[in-house]
Amino acid sequence: MPQVVRSRIRALHGPPPAGPVPYRIRSLADSEAVAVLHRAARVLLESLPELADRLVEALRQQEPSYRAALETEPAQIWQEVHHSLRNNVASLIQPREFRDAAHRTSRWIGESRAEQGIPLDAVLHAFRMGGAMVWQDLVDDTARRHPEDTPLLVHIAADVWNFVDEHCGVVAEAYRQAERRLAWRRENQQRLMTAALLDGTARIADLPDAAAALGLPVHGPYAVLAVDGVKTPHEAGPPPVSLPGRIPVLWHSANDVELAVLPLGALIPEECDPRDGEAGTTPGDGSGPGRELALLAAELTAPPGTRVGISSVVSGLASVGDARRLAETALKACPASGGTVLLDEHLPAALVVTSPGLGTALADRVLGPLDRIDPADRDVLIETLTAWLDSDGSAQRAGTKLYCHRNTVLNRLRRFEQLTGRCLTRPSDAVEVSLALTARRLLAR
């Protein structure tokens, strides 16, 4: 408690007791002190406007957090101070009649200050400043009008300051409750804004407000990352996917998939032209956002079994909905066992999963004859064909992967050609075979 009683008053009192008294019997002096307090409080009620002026000016000078509010709405702040002082001083005289009204005022002030963004410490300091001024005026009036009664106020000082602490507690609780409500409202608003961006339903006129609320630029390159395979409740935070530290990420839960909005502009090196890497830029062309996205995919780490799909680069916050659909397409192209698929590097697979009906029909048309042979033989032929395609048509490298001789690889490929009627050296047939293998791998889940 700040020391506000002048030295001539302090000299009348002895040192405080050594420890708390477990049980206190009120004396005649206490009753007399209450009467002195009531008398001084009635006088103070008549000069509340002047006291409110002094308290508001003290807040302006001593509490920087209040200055902005006092500049924008001085009359409202003065009215709140005056109303609080009136109820609190009246509570000293008639606690039963005014206690509830005083508590309501304190709660309302705590909630209002939280909404204004004034720190709680500043609000509590303001209440204690008001308590100190009220106490000092009570002592000054008694010393001026009835100096012989001034020593009696020592018997009531603890009660007065307990009253101040009680209201500080009311203010603090109301402030924290308002903070929780505001935080929930802000988080809910951010979730709705993020959902609208990812759904592609956000209005163009709302984009600046959404960008400001989410801390994102309206313009610039974006990508979306979709994660599946990690069951993480929303309250537990984003999934355990590790991204390069420089990337600002905005996570959002959508059904069983976790989505991340990636503003790539923060990743572009200074020497890169910011106009590079608009929608359609491929990661291998050396341009800014496309190259950065490829590096992101290479550096990304996720737990085993996690499937991650990364969209192409799109331009501007308005295109995040398109990026989300591309990311989900990339996610469909991920192997069931897990992995990371950057859409621009798996466009043939994306074509297959985008039209699963046609992909299934192609697989049946090209690979259907293999289903008429022994399943073990069929699996060997498909494994050999896949290894050969992954080795860029090199039988030698395919044999190394399969731990067999290159001639064995060539014999198996010739048998595949005989069974299916396809010629692997004919480009059109090779394309169909490759897409059919991709369709069987991705669609047969």
Solvent accessible surface area in square Angstrom, and as a share of the most:
residue,aa,sasa,rsa
1,M,145,0.65
2,P,64,0.41
3,Q,111,0.49
4,V,32,0.18
5,V,15,0.09
6,R,115,0.42
7,S,71,0.46
8,R,136,0.50
9,I,10,0.05
10,R,112,0.41
11,A,85,0.66
12,L,98,0.49
13,H,57,0.26
14,G,61,0.58
15,P,127,0.80
16,P,116,0.73
17,P,107,0.68
18,A,123,0.95
19,G,36,0.34
20,P,135,0.85
21,V,97,0.56
22,P,141,0.88
23,Y,171,0.65
24,R,123,0.45
25,I,139,0.70
26,R,133,0.48
27,S,57,0.37
28,L,137,0.68
29,A,26,0.21
30,D,4,0.02
31,S,69,0.44
32,E,73,0.33
33,A,0,0.00
34,V,48,0.28
35,A,61,0.47
36,V,7,0.04
37,L,9,0.04
38,H,42,0.19
39,R,82,0.30
40,A,1,0.01
41,A,0,0.00
42,R,129,0.47
43,V,40,0.23
44,L,9,0.05
45,L,56,0.28
46,E,146,0.66
47,S,46,0.30
48,L,4,0.02
49,P,66,0.42
50,E,87,0.39
51,L,1,0.00
52,A,0,0.00
53,D,78,0.40
54,R,88,0.32
55,L,10,0.05
56,V,13,0.07
57,E,74,0.33
58,A,10,0.08
59,L,3,0.01
60,R,79,0.29
61,Q,118,0.52
62,Q,108,0.48
63,E,19,0.09
64,P,82,0.52
65,S,40,0.26
66,Y,5,0.02
67,R,106,0.39
68,A,72,0.56
69,A,12,0.09
70,L,2,0.01
71,E,125,0.56
72,T,110,0.64
73,E,55,0.25
74,P,67,0.42
75,A,74,0.57
76,Q,79,0.35
77,I,0,0.00
78,W,62,0.22
79,Q,108,0.48
80,E,10,0.04
81,V,14,0.08
82,H,31,0.14
83,H,74,0.33
84,S,11,0.07
85,L,11,0.05
86,R,105,0.38
87,N,11,0.05
88,N,24,0.12
89,V,1,0.00
90,A,8,0.06
91,S,4,0.02
92,L,21,0.11
93,I,20,0.10
94,Q,83,0.37
95,P,71,0.45
96,R,227,0.83
97,E,112,0.50
98,F,67,0.28
99,R,115,0.42
100,D,86,0.45
101,A,26,0.20
102,A,1,0.01
103,H,19,0.09
104,R,140,0.51
105,T,12,0.07
106,S,1,0.00
107,R,101,0.37
108,W,126,0.44
109,I,10,0.05
110,G,0,0.00
111,E,49,0.22
112,S,15,0.10
113,R,4,0.01
114,A,8,0.06
115,E,111,0.50
116,Q,68,0.30
117,G,57,0.55
118,I,8,0.04
119,P,68,0.43
120,L,30,0.15
121,D,114,0.59
122,A,5,0.04
123,V,0,0.00
124,L,26,0.13
125,H,71,0.32
126,A,9,0.07
127,F,27,0.11
128,R,92,0.34
129,M,19,0.09
130,G,6,0.06
131,G,9,0.08
132,A,10,0.08
133,M,39,0.17
134,V,13,0.07
135,W,11,0.04
136,Q,27,0.12
137,D,26,0.13
138,L,1,0.00
139,V,1,0.01
140,D,31,0.16
141,D,12,0.06
142,T,3,0.01
143,A,15,0.12
144,R,161,0.59
145,R,133,0.49
146,H,59,0.27
147,P,78,0.49
148,E,121,0.54
149,D,25,0.13
150,T,3,0.02
151,P,48,0.30
152,L,34,0.17
153,L,4,0.02
154,V,68,0.39
155,H,67,0.30
156,I,7,0.03
157,A,21,0.16
158,A,67,0.52
159,D,50,0.26
160,V,5,0.03
161,W,19,0.07
162,N,93,0.48
163,F,37,0.16
164,V,15,0.08
165,D,78,0.40
166,E,64,0.29
167,H,3,0.01
168,C,6,0.03
169,G,41,0.39
170,V,25,0.14
171,V,0,0.00
172,A,9,0.07
173,E,81,0.36
174,A,3,0.02
175,Y,11,0.04
176,R,109,0.40
177,Q,74,0.33
178,A,1,0.01
179,E,83,0.37
180,R,140,0.51
181,R,107,0.39
182,L,40,0.20
183,A,31,0.24
184,W,155,0.55
185,R,130,0.48
186,R,128,0.47
187,E,88,0.40
188,N,44,0.22
189,Q,92,0.41
190,Q,59,0.26
191,R,77,0.28
192,L,115,0.57
193,M,39,0.17
194,T,3,0.02
195,A,26,0.20
196,A,27,0.21
197,L,5,0.02
198,L,0,0.00
199,D,74,0.38
200,G,45,0.44
201,T,99,0.57
202,A,31,0.24
203,R,164,0.60
204,I,123,0.63
205,A,84,0.65
206,D,52,0.27
207,L,9,0.05
208,P,76,0.48
209,D,96,0.50
210,A,6,0.05
211,A,6,0.05
212,A,85,0.66
213,A,40,0.31
214,L,23,0.12
215,G,66,0.63
216,L,19,0.09
217,P,67,0.42
218,V,44,0.25
219,H,146,0.65
220,G,29,0.28
221,P,9,0.06
222,Y,0,0.00
223,A,0,0.00
224,V,0,0.00
225,L,0,0.00
226,A,0,0.00
227,V,2,0.01
228,D,32,0.16
229,G,45,0.43
230,V,30,0.17
231,K,154,0.65
232,T,29,0.17
233,P,87,0.55
234,H,91,0.40
235,E,155,0.69
236,A,72,0.56
237,G,27,0.26
238,P,75,0.47
239,P,5,0.03
240,P,81,0.51
241,V,17,0.10
242,S,63,0.41
243,L,30,0.15
244,P,24,0.15
245,G,84,0.81
246,R,161,0.59
247,I,15,0.08
248,P,61,0.38
249,V,49,0.28
250,L,38,0.19
251,W,59,0.21
252,H,23,0.10
253,S,37,0.24
254,A,17,0.13
255,N,154,0.79
256,D,105,0.55
257,V,29,0.17
258,E,17,0.08
259,L,0,0.00
260,A,0,0.00
261,V,0,0.00
262,L,0,0.00
263,P,6,0.04
264,L,0,0.00
265,G,35,0.34
266,A,68,0.53
267,L,5,0.03
268,I,33,0.17
269,P,38,0.24
270,E,176,0.79
271,E,146,0.66
272,C,21,0.13
273,D,48,0.25
274,P,96,0.60
275,R,187,0.68
276,D,53,0.27
277,G,4,0.04
278,E,71,0.32
279,A,64,0.49
280,G,61,0.59
281,T,19,0.11
282,T,65,0.38
283,P,14,0.09
284,G,76,0.73
285,D,81,0.42
286,G,48,0.47
287,S,19,0.12
288,G,0,0.00
289,P,0,0.00
290,G,1,0.01
291,R,79,0.29
292,E,9,0.04
293,L,1,0.01
294,A,24,0.18
295,L,80,0.40
296,L,2,0.01
297,A,20,0.15
298,A,84,0.65
299,E,97,0.44
300,L,15,0.08
301,T,81,0.47
302,A,39,0.31
303,P,47,0.29
304,P,139,0.88
305,G,42,0.40
306,T,5,0.03
307,R,34,0.12
308,V,0,0.00
309,G,0,0.00
310,I,0,0.00
311,S,0,0.00
312,S,12,0.08
313,V,1,0.01
314,V,8,0.04
315,S,49,0.32
316,G,9,0.09
317,L,1,0.01
318,A,59,0.46
319,S,27,0.18
320,V,0,0.00
321,G,1,0.01
322,D,70,0.36
323,A,0,0.00
324,R,35,0.13
325,R,121,0.44
326,L,59,0.29
327,A,0,0.00
328,E,50,0.22
329,T,28,0.16
330,A,0,0.00
331,L,12,0.06
332,K,115,0.49
333,A,3,0.02
334,C,0,0.00
335,P,47,0.29
336,A,74,0.57
337,S,92,0.59
338,G,16,0.15
339,G,32,0.31
340,T,51,0.30
341,V,5,0.03
342,L,4,0.02
343,L,7,0.04
344,D,25,0.13
345,E,106,0.48
346,H,68,0.30
347,L,87,0.43
348,P,76,0.48
349,A,8,0.06
350,A,9,0.07
351,L,126,0.63
352,V,10,0.05
353,V,11,0.06
354,T,96,0.56
355,S,40,0.26
356,P,69,0.43
357,G,54,0.52
358,L,133,0.66
359,G,5,0.05
360,T,64,0.37
361,A,55,0.43
362,L,40,0.20
363,A,6,0.05
364,D,87,0.45
365,R,175,0.64
366,V,1,0.00
367,L,0,0.00
368,G,18,0.17
369,P,24,0.15
370,L,0,0.00
371,D,77,0.40
372,R,191,0.70
373,I,32,0.16
374,D,78,0.40
375,P,76,0.48
376,A,64,0.50
377,D,58,0.30
378,R,58,0.21
379,D,76,0.39
380,V,57,0.33
381,L,7,0.03
382,I,30,0.15
383,E,101,0.45
384,T,1,0.00
385,L,0,0.00
386,T,54,0.31
387,A,9,0.07
388,W,34,0.12
389,L,50,0.25
390,D,97,0.50
391,S,3,0.02
392,D,126,0.65
393,G,34,0.33
394,S,25,0.16
395,A,9,0.07
396,Q,109,0.49
397,R,123,0.45
398,A,0,0.00
399,G,3,0.03
400,T,94,0.55
401,K,106,0.45
402,L,35,0.18
403,Y,204,0.78
404,C,37,0.22
405,H,112,0.50
406,R,100,0.36
407,N,77,0.40
408,T,44,0.26
409,V,0,0.00
410,L,52,0.26
411,N,79,0.41
412,R,68,0.25
413,L,10,0.05
414,R,124,0.45
415,R,98,0.36
416,F,1,0.00
417,E,43,0.19
418,Q,145,0.65
419,L,58,0.29
420,T,21,0.12
421,G,63,0.61
422,R,38,0.14
423,C,42,0.25
424,L,12,0.06
425,T,118,0.69
426,R,123,0.45
427,P,103,0.65
428,S,67,0.43
429,D,12,0.06
430,A,25,0.19
431,V,87,0.50
432,E,56,0.25
433,V,0,0.00
434,S,45,0.29
435,L,41,0.21
436,A,0,0.00
437,L,18,0.09
438,T,19,0.11
439,A,1,0.00
440,R,61,0.22
441,R,130,0.48
442,L,5,0.03
443,L,53,0.26
444,A,80,0.62
445,R,142,0.52
